[in-house]
Amino acid sequence: MKTIRWLLAIAVTFTFGFWLGGFTSIPSPSEVSKTSVPGGDNSTEHADISYIEGSDKLASCEPDISKNIANTYAEIEQLLLDLEENPKNKTAHIKLYSIISELSLTELETLSITLDSRNKVQRDLLLPLITSQLIELAPRKVLPFIEKYNPLPDSDPYLQHVKAVLAAKEPEFGFELFEEGLVSADSDTGVPANHEFISILAKHDLEELMHLLVQYKNKEIDISSELYSISFDLETSDECSGFYDELSKLNDIGLLDSAIRQWLKISPDDVFAKLNEIEDVDERKMVIEDAYHTWMYVNPEAAANKRLADASDKKTELTDILSQWPDDESEQAWAWLSQQDGIDINSFKIQLLDELSYSSPDFLLKHLADVSLDSDEKTSFNHKIYSGLKRRSSEEAQQFLTTLSLSSQADVQALIDEKETPKTTPRESYRDSINKGFNQYFHYKEAKAFAVAIDDDGAFSWGYSVNRKDQQSANKAALEACQKNRREHKVTDYCKIYAKGDSKLFNL
């Protein structure tokens, strides 16, 4: 609740500030049209203010408070009282921001040292405004100030946002902060930087940023999300190619996807031309396969057209394409499949329906009449629709049954009874099988993952992947193996990661 109140205070104050000049979370006063305040002194770093060495407290100072600045402080106090009484007073918010954005560093310190004696409402009003002005006047003094007055002591995102604003103000200082994070960072804490911070550093000096990220990687810290942050801001094929070349130097093909994903949005032809230059045959094949798989998520229709056009065995390729088509683009997949000529579209439409039978029963229900099925296939699909709907609502599943003919209802009910009839010691059965599989898996090297799916009636599926290039690839391959077995054994539960490495995530 404390965090929410603070964020609301920031939102209200900064929204009003936006009307004056436009800013986001922690605005820069230089971006705001300033209002002249009697006694205001716009001196910056040369003002006599410092932090006591080895202390987080602001150093004491005794400025010569003139009558005008005394009046300014008095006006601040009155505005704070007004806002305590009426937090929605827009005029008071704007005036308070305007006055504080005109304070000099010395005057700002004089106001800051009163924070200890203020109530929470006044502190919450002053902290973002003082922080904003301090960023403008003395960026290197901001973090010591936050260490003493951090309104969100348990919020790393708040601290990272402040660091990002500081990096935008002084990029070299931002790199210093990023390098300092190496001291305490480990595989559990990860890289102490958010997307905003990384993007700012990348725009200033990508080579230096990559140099530091390699040092994080050498401490066995996952840097993939930071690399994705860099790629999001790439706009041209040349930029993506350059970034790909930087990643290639790391000798970790698992990280290449960071550049490839964004590059595929810009120029797929350039991507595959680059990948075909990889000298190692096995590596080239693996990277290209991963790129095609990634492309299916970036632009499935374009990827499918290219894959099918280049395939020597179109039926095999089409099977793979449909298995990789994103579930949330199922209507697009159906439309694309309907446009293909020269192959048995009906059988592939049946495959697509089967692929989506557990995750999208509504899609199956909508298109079931569009394919030719024999009686057994129709009964099987009706049962899949029933099972999918039942996971969402038993009432909805029963309503579906009533839409079927009496003979179809009887056929589906027979399958329901067969599936739901208690098996002999079902839990021991799936536990024994999964534990045997896990015992085999346990002796392999990482990166590895083990995935399972278990129905209430004891039906189950599992699969694992070992010796992969990274944990993300291992997770993905394990889920795919489990998913394949899940379809074969008609398991309705979703596949989920049971173990990463040798660590189990839950009990069976």
C-alpha positions in Angstrom: 0.0 0.0 0.0 2.9 2.3 0.8 4.3 1.8 -2.7 1.0 2.4 -4.4 0.5 5.7 -2.5 4.0 6.8 -3.5 3.4 6.0 -7.2 0.1 7.8 -7.1 1.9 10.8 -5.7 4.4 10.7 -8.4 1.8 10.3 -11.1 -0.3 13.2 -9.9 2.7 15.6 -9.6 4.3 14.6 -12.8 1.0 14.7 -14.8 0.6 18.3 -13.9 4.3 18.9 -14.7 3.7 17.5 -18.1 1.3 20.2 -18.9 4.1 22.7 -18.3 6.7 21.2 -20.6 6.4 17.5 -21.0 8.2 14.8 -19.0 7.8 11.2 -17.8 8.6 9.7 -14.4 11.5 11.9 -13.3 11.5 15.0 -15.4 14.3 17.4 -16.2 13.6 20.9 -15.1 15.4 22.2 -18.2 12.5 20.7 -20.2 9.9 22.8 -18.4 9.0 26.4 -19.2 10.3 28.0 -16.0 8.5 30.7 -14.1 10.5 33.5 -12.5 10.6 33.2 -8.7 11.9 36.1 -6.6 15.3 35.3 -5.2 15.8 32.2 -7.5 19.5 31.4 -8.1 20.2 29.2 -11.1 23.8 28.3 -10.2 24.6 24.7 -10.7 27.6 22.4 -9.8 29.7 25.4 -8.5 27.3 26.0 -5.6 28.8 25.2 -2.2 27.2 21.8 -1.5 28.7 18.3 -0.9 28.1 15.0 0.8 30.1 14.2 3.8 32.7 11.5 2.9 31.6 8.1 4.2 28.2 9.4 5.2 24.8 9.3 3.5 23.7 12.6 5.0 23.7 15.9 3.2 26.4 18.1 4.5 25.3 21.0 6.6 25.4 24.4 5.1 24.2 27.8 6.2 23.3 29.9 3.2 22.7 33.5 3.4 18.9 33.4 3.2 17.7 36.7 1.9 14.2 38.1 2.4 13.2 36.9 -1.1 14.3 33.3 -0.7 12.8 33.3 2.7 9.5 34.3 1.1 10.1 31.4 -1.4 10.5 28.9 1.3 7.3 30.3 3.0 5.4 29.9 -0.2 6.6 26.2 -0.5 5.3 25.6 3.0 1.9 27.1 2.2 1.6 25.1 -1.0 2.4 21.9 0.8 -0.3 22.7 3.4 -2.7 23.5 0.5 -2.0 20.1 -1.1 -2.4 18.2 2.1 -5.9 19.7 2.3 -6.7 19.3 -1.4 -4.4 16.8 -3.2 -6.2 17.5 -6.5 -5.3 21.2 -6.5 -3.7 21.4 -10.0 -2.6 25.0 -9.6 -0.8 24.2 -6.4 1.0 21.2 -8.0 2.1 23.3 -10.9 3.3 26.2 -8.7 5.2 23.9 -6.4 7.0 22.3 -9.3 7.8 25.7 -10.8 9.3 27.0 -7.6 11.5 24.0 -6.9 12.7 23.9 -10.5 14.1 27.4 -9.9 16.1 26.6 -6.7 19.8 26.6 -6.8 21.8 23.6 -5.4 22.4 25.3 -2.1 18.7 26.3 -1.8 17.7 22.8 -2.7 19.8 21.4 0.1 18.3 23.7 2.6 14.9 22.3 1.6 16.2 18.7 1.5 17.4 18.7 5.1 13.8 19.5 6.3 12.6 16.1 5.0 13.3 14.2 8.2 10.9 16.4 10.1 8.0 16.3 7.6 5.0 14.0 7.5 4.6 11.4 4.8 2.3 13.5 2.6 4.8 16.3 2.3 7.7 14.0 1.8 5.9 12.2 -1.0 5.2 15.6 -2.7 8.8 16.9 -2.3 10.9 13.8 -3.0 10.3 13.5 -6.8 10.6 17.2 -7.3 13.8 17.5 -5.4 15.2 14.4 -7.1 14.3 15.9 -10.5 16.1 19.2 -9.7 19.1 17.4 -8.2 19.4 15.4 -11.5 19.5 18.7 -13.4 22.0 20.5 -11.1 24.2 17.7 -9.7 23.7 14.3 -11.2 26.4 12.6 -9.2 24.8 13.6 -6.0 21.4 12.0 -6.7 22.2 8.4 -5.6 23.5 9.4 -2.2 20.3 11.4 -1.8 18.2 8.4 -2.7 20.1 6.2 -0.3 18.9 8.4 2.5 15.4 9.3 1.2 14.4 6.5 -1.2 10.6 6.4 -1.1 10.6 2.8 -2.4 13.5 1.1 -0.5 12.5 -2.3 -1.8 12.0 -1.2 -5.4 14.9 -2.0 -7.7 12.9 -0.7 -10.7 12.7 2.8 -9.1 16.4 2.9 -8.6 17.1 1.6 -12.1 14.8 4.2 -13.6 16.7 6.9 -11.7 20.0 5.5 -13.0 18.6 5.5 -16.5 17.7 9.2 -16.2 21.2 9.9 -14.9 22.7 8.0 -17.8 20.7 10.1 -20.2 22.0 13.2 -18.5 25.7 12.0 -18.3 26.3 8.8 -20.4 29.8 8.4 -19.0 28.4 8.5 -15.5 25.9 5.9 -16.6 28.7 3.5 -17.7 30.4 4.0 -14.3 27.3 3.0 -12.5 26.8 0.0 -14.8 30.4 -1.1 -14.2 30.0 -0.7 -10.4 27.2 -3.2 -10.6 29.7 -5.9 -11.5 31.0 -6.0 -8.0 27.8 -7.4 -6.4 26.1 -9.0 -9.4 25.8 -12.7 -9.6 23.7 -15.4 -11.4 20.8 -14.9 -8.9 20.6 -11.1 -9.0 21.3 -10.9 -12.7 22.4 -7.7 -14.5 21.4 -4.6 -12.4 19.9 -2.6 -15.3 16.5 -2.2 -16.9 15.6 -1.9 -20.6 15.6 1.9 -20.4 19.1 2.0 -18.8 20.6 -0.5 -21.3 19.0 1.3 -24.3 20.5 4.6 -23.3 24.0 3.1 -22.9 23.8 1.2 -26.2 22.9 4.4 -28.1 25.9 6.2 -26.6 28.6 3.5 -27.0 27.5 0.0 -28.0 31.1 -1.3 -28.1 31.7 -0.2 -24.5 28.4 -1.7 -23.4 29.2 -5.0 -25.0 32.6 -5.0 -23.3 30.9 -4.7 -19.9 28.2 -7.2 -20.7 30.9 -9.8 -21.5 32.3 -9.2 -18.0 28.8 -10.0 -16.6 28.6 -13.1 -18.8 32.0 -14.2 -17.5 30.4 -14.3 -14.1 27.9 -16.8 -15.4 25.2 -14.1 -15.5 22.5 -14.4 -18.1 22.7 -11.3 -20.4 20.1 -12.4 -23.0 17.4 -9.9 -21.8 19.9 -7.1 -22.0 20.8 -8.1 -25.5 17.1 -8.1 -26.5 16.9 -4.6 -25.0 19.6 -3.4 -27.3 18.0 -5.1 -30.4 14.6 -3.4 -29.8 16.1 0.0 -30.8 17.8 -1.2 -34.0 16.1 0.3 -37.0 18.2 -0.7 -40.1 19.5 -4.0 -41.5 23.1 -2.6 -41.3 22.6 -1.9 -37.5 21.3 -5.4 -37.0 24.1 -6.9 -39.0 26.7 -5.0 -36.9 25.0 -6.1 -33.7 25.0 -9.7 -35.0 28.8 -9.4 -35.7 29.3 -8.2 -32.1 27.4 -11.2 -30.7 29.3 -13.6 -33.0 32.5 -12.6 -31.1 31.0 -14.1 -27.9 31.1 -17.7 -29.3 27.7 -18.5 -28.0 25.2 -19.2 -30.7 22.4 -19.1 -28.1 22.8 -15.3 -27.9 22.5 -14.7 -31.7 18.7 -14.8 -31.5 18.9 -11.4 -29.8 19.9 -9.8 -33.1 18.1 -12.2 -35.4 14.6 -11.6 -34.0 14.7 -7.9 -34.6 16.5 -8.3 -37.9 13.8 -10.7 -39.2 11.3 -7.8 -38.8 13.4 -5.6 -41.0 15.0 -7.8 -43.7 14.6 -11.6 -43.6 16.6 -12.0 -46.8 19.6 -10.2 -45.3 19.3 -12.5 -42.2 19.5 -15.8 -44.1 22.2 -14.4 -46.5 24.3 -13.7 -43.4 23.5 -17.1 -41.7 24.5 -19.0 -44.9 28.0 -17.5 -44.5 28.6 -19.6 -41.3 31.4 -22.0 -42.1 30.6 -24.8 -39.7 28.0 -26.9 -41.4 26.3 -28.2 -38.2 26.3 -24.8 -36.6 24.9 -23.2 -39.8 22.1 -25.7 -39.9 21.2 -25.2 -36.2 21.2 -21.4 -36.4 19.1 -21.4 -39.6 16.6 -23.8 -38.1 16.3 -21.6 -35.0 16.0 -18.5 -37.2 13.1 -20.1 -39.1 11.4 -21.0 -35.9 11.9 -17.5 -34.6 10.5 -16.1 -37.8 7.3 -18.1 -37.3 6.7 -16.0 -34.2 7.7 -12.7 -35.8 5.8 -13.1 -39.1 4.4 -16.6 -39.5 2.8 -16.1 -42.9 6.0 -14.7 -44.5 8.1 -17.4 -42.9 5.7 -20.2 -44.0 5.7 -19.0 -47.6 9.5 -18.9 -47.7 9.9 -22.3 -46.0 7.4 -24.0 -48.2 8.8 -22.5 -51.4 12.3 -23.7 -50.5 11.3 -27.1 -49.3 12.1 -30.3 -51.3 9.6 -32.3 -49.3 6.6 -30.0 -49.0 4.4 -32.3 -47.0 7.1 -32.8 -44.3 7.8 -29.0 -44.2 4.1 -28.2 -44.0 3.7 -30.5 -41.0 6.5 -28.7 -39.3 5.1 -25.3 -40.2 1.7 -26.0 -38.7 3.2 -27.4 -35.5 5.2 -24.2 -35.0 2.4 -21.7 -36.0 1.6 -19.6 -32.9 -1.6 -20.6 -31.3 -2.8 -17.0 -31.1 -2.6 -16.7 -34.9 -4.7 -19.8 -35.6 -7.2 -18.0 -37.9 -4.3 -16.7 -39.9 -2.9 -20.3 -40.1 -6.3 -21.5 -41.3 -6.6 -18.8 -44.0 -3.0 -19.4 -45.2 -3.5 -23.2 -45.4 -6.7 -22.7 -47.4 -4.7 -20.9 -50.1 -2.2 -23.7 -50.7 -2.5 -25.7 -53.9 -1.3 -29.1 -55.0 -1.5 -30.8 -51.6 -4.1 -32.6 -49.6 -5.4 -29.5 -47.7 -8.0 -31.5 -45.8 -5.5 -33.7 -44.0 -3.4 -30.7 -43.0 -6.5 -28.9 -41.8 -7.2 -31.9 -39.6 -3.7 -31.7 -38.3 -4.1 -28.0 -37.5 -7.3 -28.7 -35.6 -5.6 -31.5 -33.7 -2.7 -29.1 -32.9 -5.1 -26.6 -31.4 -7.6 -29.0 -29.9 -6.5 -28.5 -26.3 -5.5 -24.9 -26.3 -8.3 -23.5 -28.6 -11.6 -25.6 -28.3 -13.5 -22.6 -29.7 -11.4 -22.6 -32.9 -12.0 -26.4 -33.2 -15.7 -26.0 -32.8 -15.8 -23.2 -35.3 -14.0 -25.0 -38.1 -14.9 -28.7 -37.5 -17.6 -28.6 -40.2 -15.0 -27.3 -42.7 -13.1 -30.6 -42.9 -14.1 -34.1 -44.1 -14.0 -36.6 -41.2 -15.0 -40.3 -40.8 -17.2 -41.2 -37.9 -14.3 -42.1 -35.5 -12.4 -38.9 -36.3 -15.5 -36.9 -35.7 -16.2 -38.6 -32.3 -12.5 -38.0 -31.3 -12.7 -34.3 -32.2 -16.0 -33.9 -30.4 -14.4 -35.4 -27.3 -11.5 -33.0 -27.6 -13.8 -30.1 -27.8 -15.7 -31.4 -24.7 -12.4 -31.8 -22.8 -11.2 -28.4 -23.7 -14.4 -26.7 -22.8 -14.6 -28.6 -19.5 -11.3 -27.2 -18.4 -12.9 -23.8 -18.7 -16.4 -24.7 -17.5 -18.2 -28.0 -16.8 -21.5 -26.3 -17.7 -20.2 -25.1 -21.0 -18.9 -28.6 -21.8 -22.4 -30.1 -21.1 -24.1 -27.5 -23.2 -21.8 -28.5 -26.1 -22.9 -32.1 -25.7 -26.5 -31.2 -26.1 -25.8 -29.7 -29.5 -24.8 -33.1 -30.8 -27.1 -35.8 -32.2 -28.1 -38.5 -29.8 -25.8 -41.1 -31.4 -22.9 -38.6 -31.4 -23.6 -37.9 -27.7 -23.5 -41.6 -26.9 -20.1 -42.0 -28.8 -18.6 -39.1 -27.0 -19.9 -40.2 -23.6 -18.3 -43.6 -24.2 -14.9 -41.9 -24.6 -15.6 -39.7 -21.6 -16.3 -42.8 -19.5 -13.2 -44.6 -20.8 -11.0 -41.6 -20.0 -12.5 -40.9 -16.5 -12.7 -44.5 -15.3 -10.2 -44.8 -12.4 -7.1 -46.7 -13.4 -5.3 -49.1 -11.1 -3.0 -47.0 -8.9 -2.8 -44.3 -11.5 -0.7 -42.0 -9.4 1.9 -44.7 -8.8 1.9 -45.3 -12.5 2.8 -41.8 -13.6 5.1 -41.2 -10.7 7.1 -44.4 -11.4 7.4 -43.6 -15.1 8.4 -40.0 -14.6 10.8 -40.8 -11.8 12.5 -43.5 -14.1 12.8 -40.9 -16.8 14.2 -38.3 -14.4 16.8 -40.8 -13.1 18.1 -41.1 -16.7 17.9 -37.4 -17.2 19.7 -36.6 -13.9 23.1 -38.0 -15.2 23.2 -35.8 -18.2 25.0 -32.4 -18.4 23.4 -29.0 -18.4 21.8 -27.0 -19.9 18.9 -29.3 -19.5 15.2 -29.3 -18.7 12.4 -31.9 -17.9 8.7 -31.2 -18.7 5.6 -33.0 -17.6 1.8 -33.0 -18.2 -0.5 -35.0 -15.8 -4.3 -35.3 -16.0 -6.5 -35.8 -13.0 -7.2 -39.4 -14.1 -3.5 -40.3 -14.1 -2.9 -39.9 -17.9 0.5 -38.3 -18.3 3.3 -37.2 -20.7 6.9 -36.2 -20.1 9.9 -35.3 -22.1 13.4 -33.9 -21.5 16.2 -32.2 -23.3 19.9 -32.2 -22.3 23.2 -30.8 -23.4 21.6 -27.7 -25.0 23.3 -24.4 -25.7 21.5 -22.6 -22.9 18.6 -23.0 -20.4 16.1 -21.3 -22.6 16.8 -23.7 -25.5 16.6 -26.7 -23.1 13.2 -25.5 -21.7 11.9 -25.1 -25.2 13.0 -28.5 -26.4 11.8 -30.3 -23.3 8.3 -28.7 -23.7 8.3 -29.7 -27.4 9.1 -33.3 -26.5 6.5 -33.4 -23.8 4.0 -31.8 -26.2 4.6 -34.5 -28.8 4.0 -37.3 -26.3 1.0 -35.5 -24.9 -0.8 -35.5 -28.3 0.0 -39.2 -28.8 -1.4 -40.2 -25.4 -4.4 -37.8 -25.5 -3.3 -36.0 -22.4 -5.4 -32.9 -21.8 -3.1 -31.1 -19.2 -0.6 -28.6 -20.5 3.1 -29.4 -20.5 5.1 -27.5 -17.9 8.7 -27.4 -16.8 9.2 -29.9 -13.9 13.0 -29.4 -13.6 15.7 -27.0 -14.7 19.1 -28.6 -14.5 18.9 -30.9 -11.5 16.5 -28.7 -9.5 12.8 -29.8 -9.4 10.4 -26.9 -9.5 7.5 -28.7 -7.8 6.5 -32.1 -6.4 4.6 -34.7 -8.4 
